[in-house]
């Protein structure tokens, strides 16, 4: 803790040196070239063989589909496998009340992943504070290192990767839904009917890392965007957040970025009293929370409620049925 | 032994009656059941083409009536094991007329129960992934293994003691049944001639299966409970679930046996063989298991309710006071307390009383399975409004089709298979007569004292296998 790579303290008022276009697509493009943070600064070493070996050892199931295919593997310059993490600063999250929009992380995720309605792979829960008022908790899949869902899957369709994420192979999933019963965070979603997706989603090449197009009778969830990070961009939700509340990082090199700053991940967690959801369950999530209720961006905890999530492309999803959770 | 011959002939005449005589009422009944099953198949075809969207299940309550039916029918399948294997092992001679019906219920209920797992799958066409990619770490795989083992063992255990009866049918009914059934009996009787070597071999086979099937049956419903208990859900996350499920399985299995027995007794006038004594003994068994269920439930709810961890309050409130209170209290009062009361009061300690108790127990155990599945999933995991679940018309249609399939398979078996272990009943009857001639050995229904019976047949069977 003696050596400081970068200060982790957050300024009380939001910094706005770079004007951020609110349109998520534009912002995504901008970030793709300039906002790579730590990940862009480090040359990505391609070592398929190392990856293959690790996949065989760690990944459950003989040939966890799609994992061996990507060319750029997520390794550090020393050839070590990255350990993805997400650190969510609740002091900077107001559920996009100040934006007057639905939560932008969820919206960006839905636009990027074509997550079928009503799936919110990252969902903003509004939880009561002990002293009254509420806080907003953006909740992606917690990417447990001791994942209850992976343990119960009968066919190895959901599995842990060497990078510490949990993925689902929808080509193998039999739809028994025991993983949904097992997940203590309500972070798994089922395609009860023909999934409502826009026509362009059908053009995508399916892989467990990019769960598009969705298929009926299978389970989906947040995949932590590993293929995007390998390609040098931050996950959709990180890009979408107007308040830079979501940090994405790698424990292997101990860095995290919100697209604007680069910090030492462990230091940020420690100095801000980071915690994990339902830590007592022993699931060891890879998602950390820094306590707060949006106070850094001036939110009053008594100011409750947020805009409902929208699926902007839903009218283009022809012939599809939607359902409620 | 003239009376013995008469008794034996009457037994054969009465037990083969369903095989030989087919009334129009039988066909009406079969047509009725086939129509219900056909409707279930039709409703399932909708689910097949549109997905589980047609059910009331959604992300937060992602299991419902199908899984309830799965647990319920696998539970019922425990009737055969208890009655047949445990009573055989403990040499309770009164079991002889009811073992066949019990074993048949086991096999049929397993087939129906297992099919509900398939019905509940989002991708049933990928069922072979379970064998291609199966992970032994998954409770679902334990279930696949346990249930297939149990089904195999129950079919063998149903079949082996049936061989002498099938041979009897082959010999006696050769001229009375059509070509197909004659061929069937000739084939499945496996050239049984009642030779001493055959009797010894069969005795060994039955003994081995009897010993094997008890641990298998206990494991099956324990593993079914582990599907729930291996998760971190409030209400499911408890080590008593295995005991609760196995006890409940035998409980509902005995109740179902009583109901099937009562129906067949009425229809085919089998009062001589399915006597009030059988119903009373099974009634006592129901009462004993009701008491045990009360004990297990107190254990379950007190240890969790006393501490009231995390979402415990919500879990208890929905069960005891709110949404599921009617079901829960019917289960407690109608399913657990009423059977004990019925068996305690001499006036209700009758065949009719036991049948009423059995009906209550079966309904209560179905409701118990339902609220275990649904309440466990309904407890909110995150700050969201609790979800609700109600089975849709399609789900109910398929569930009722499952019940109809259960009845249909028994109805068909009635037409083909010997519903009584005629040879065992004959042996027991001979022994009973022998005991009456030697009053010193009259010890009620505790079975013959070893080595005194003078008949090498029955004792040679079980003991020969054990040694």
Interface residues (C-beta under 8 A of the other chain):
Chain A: X60 X61 X62 X125 X126 X127 X128 X137 X139 X148 X151 X152 X153 X154 X155 X156 X157 X172 X173 X174 X175 X176 X177 X178 X180 X181 X182 X183 X184 X185 X186 X188 X189 X190 X191 X192 X193 X194 X216 X217 X218 X219 X281 X283 X321 X323 X324 X325
Chain B: X50 X51 X52 X53 X55 X57 X58 X59 X60 X62 X63 X117 X120 X121 X122 X123 X124 X126 X127 X129 X130 X132 X133 X134 X135 X137 X138 X139 X140 X141 X144 X227 X228 X230 X231 X232 X233 X376 X377 X380 X381 X382 X383 X384 X387
